Amino acid sequence: MTPPFCSLVTHHNTMSRLNVTALTITLAGNTRVRDLSFTLQPGELLGLIGPNGAGKSCVLKALVQLLPYRGQVQLNGQPLAHLSVNERARQLAYLSQTDDMQWPLSVYAFVALGRYPHRGNWWHGATMRT
């Protein structure tokens, strides 16, 4: 299995700097990741390698704000949690290795979905279902 990796590109087509400081992720009282810190410089790739259950996927989900965490995550010096939904969608993308497609799409069309946040006010009028 290929380990998860992360590379961030801003909407200006320049690379972003990602700073993670003292990232701690606790789920259901179980600490999955404790005090992880790193900086991802422009052009760098980061490999997360470890056994099943070590917290690799939790780190990626926390970085894209899908899991609660303690610590700091900054993109270009701004706290990621303070970015609007639109700005965060333009700068980050996440695709789980276990999500199944629920509708027929070509690979090209699926990848093209990542461009939607760059097409103006794409989130306006959308509703969230819980």
Backbone hydrogen bonds in HBPLUS format (Angstrom, degrees):
<---DONOR---> <-ACCEPTOR-->    atom                        ^
c    i                          cat <-CA-CA->   ^        H-A-AA   ^      H-
h    n   atom  resd res      DA  || num        DHA   H-A  angle D-A-AA Bond
n    s   type  num  typ     dist DA aas  dist angle  dist       angle   num
A0048-LEU N   A0004-PRO O   3.43 MM  44  5.90 162.3  2.46 160.9 161.8     1
A0010-THR N   A0014-THR O   3.09 MM   4  5.75 168.6  2.11 165.1 164.3     2
A0013-ASN N   A0010-THR O   3.11 MM   3  5.53 153.7  2.18 117.4 118.8     3
A0076-ASN N   A0017-ARG O   2.89 MM  59  5.20 167.5  1.91 155.4 158.7     4
A0018-LEU N   A0040-LEU O   3.10 MM  22  5.01 161.2  2.14 141.7 145.7     5
A0040-LEU N   A0018-LEU O   2.76 MM  22  5.01 163.6  1.78 151.7 157.5     6
A0019-ASN N   A0074-GLN O   2.86 MM  55  5.07 166.8  1.88 149.1 153.6     7
A0074-GLN N   A0019-ASN O   2.81 MM  55  5.07 167.6  1.83 155.4 159.5     8
A0020-VAL N   A0038-PHE O   2.84 MM  18  5.27 167.5  1.85 174.0 174.3     9
A0038-PHE N   A0020-VAL O   2.90 MM  18  5.27 148.3  2.00 134.9 143.1    10
A0021-THR N   A0072-GLN O   2.84 MM  51  5.05 165.4  1.86 149.5 153.1    11
A0072-GLN N   A0021-THR O   2.90 MM  51  5.05 167.0  1.92 150.1 154.5    12
A0023-LEU N   A0036-LEU O   2.83 MM  13  4.82 162.4  1.86 143.5 137.4    13
A0036-LEU N   A0023-LEU O   2.97 MM  13  4.82 165.6  1.99 136.0 132.8    14
A0024-THR N   A0070-ARG O   2.88 MM  46  5.09 156.3  1.93 144.2 146.4    15
A0070-ARG N   A0024-THR O   2.88 MM  46  5.09 159.6  1.92 149.2 155.9    16
A0025-ILE N   A0033-VAL O   2.89 MM   8  5.07 152.0  1.97 132.5 140.4    17
A0032-ARG N   A0025-ILE O   2.74 MM   7  5.58 147.9  1.84 153.5 164.7    18
A0033-VAL N   A0025-ILE O   3.34 MM   8  5.07 161.3  2.38 133.9 137.2    19
A0027-LEU N   A0030-ASN O   2.94 MM   3  5.23 160.1  1.98 144.6 139.6    20
A0030-ASN N   A0027-LEU O   2.83 MM   3  5.23 165.1  1.85 120.7 125.0    21
A0044-GLU N   A0041-GLN O   3.05 MM   3  5.56 165.7  2.07 140.3 141.2    22
A0054-ALA N   A0051-PRO O   3.09 MM   3  5.60 146.5  2.20 143.7 140.9    23
A0059-VAL N   A0055-GLY O   2.98 MM   4  6.23 150.0  2.07 150.9 157.2    24
A0060-LEU N   A0056-LYS O   3.32 MM   4  6.71 162.8  2.35 148.9 151.9    25
A0061-LYS N   A0057-SER O   2.91 MM   4  6.14 162.6  1.94 153.1 158.2    26
A0062-ALA N   A0058-CYS O   2.87 MM   4  6.01 151.7  1.95 146.8 154.5    27
A0063-LEU N   A0059-VAL O   2.92 MM   4  6.16 155.3  1.98 150.7 157.7    28
A0064-VAL N   A0060-LEU O   3.23 MM   4  6.53 140.5  2.40 143.4 152.3    29
A0066-LEU N   A0061-LYS O   2.71 MM   5  4.96 161.1  1.74 163.8 157.1    30
A0065-GLN N   A0062-ALA O   3.01 MM   3  4.88 160.8  2.04 107.6 109.8    31
A0080-LEU N   A0073-VAL O   2.86 MM   7  5.81 171.5  1.87 151.0 153.0    32
A0075-LEU N   A0078-GLN O   2.87 MM   3  5.33 155.1  1.93 152.7 151.4    33
A0078-GLN N   A0075-LEU O   3.12 MM   3  5.33 167.2  2.14 112.6 115.7    34
A0082-HIS N   A0079-PRO O   3.00 MM   3  5.50 151.5  2.08 112.6 121.2    35
A0083-LEU N   A0080-LEU O   3.16 MM   3  5.51 161.3  2.19 111.0 116.7    36
A0088-ARG N   A0084-SER O   2.90 MM   4  6.05 167.7  1.91 156.4 160.3    37
A0089-ALA N   A0085-VAL O   2.94 MM   4  6.05 155.9  2.00 146.5 153.2    38
A0090-ARG N   A0086-ASN O   3.06 MM   4  6.32 139.1  2.23 143.2 154.1    39
A0090-ARG N   A0087-GLU O   3.19 MM   3  5.14 126.8  2.49  92.8 106.5    40
A0091-GLN N   A0087-GLU O   3.22 MM   4  6.44 130.2  2.49 139.9 152.1    41
A0091-GLN N   A0088-ARG O   3.15 MM   3  5.25 138.8  2.33  98.1 109.6    42
A0092-LEU N   A0088-ARG O   2.88 MM   4  5.84 140.5  2.03 155.6 164.2    43
A0110-PHE N   A0106-SER O   2.93 MM   4  6.16 157.3  1.99 152.0 158.8    44
A0111-VAL N   A0107-VAL O   2.92 MM   4  6.13 166.9  1.94 157.0 159.7    45
A0112-ALA N   A0108-TYR O   2.91 MM   4  6.07 151.1  1.99 145.0 154.1    46
A0113-LEU N   A0110-PHE O   3.18 MM   3  5.39 143.3  2.32 100.4 110.4    47
A0114-GLY N   A0111-VAL O   3.06 MM   3  5.77 155.0  2.13 118.3 124.4    48
A0115-ARG N   A0112-ALA O   2.92 MM   3  5.50 164.4  1.94 118.8 124.1    49
A0116-TYR N   A0113-LEU O   3.15 MM   3  5.54 160.2  2.19 112.6 118.3    50
A0118-HIS N   A0115-ARG O   2.92 MM   3  5.46 151.0  2.01 119.7 128.9    51
A0119-ARG N   A0116-TYR O   3.02 MM   3  5.36 166.5  2.04 121.7 123.1    52
A0122-TRP N   A0120-GLY O   2.91 MM   2  5.63 138.9  2.08 102.7  91.4    53
A0126-ALA N   A0123-TRP O   3.03 MM   3  5.52 165.2  2.05 133.9 136.1    54
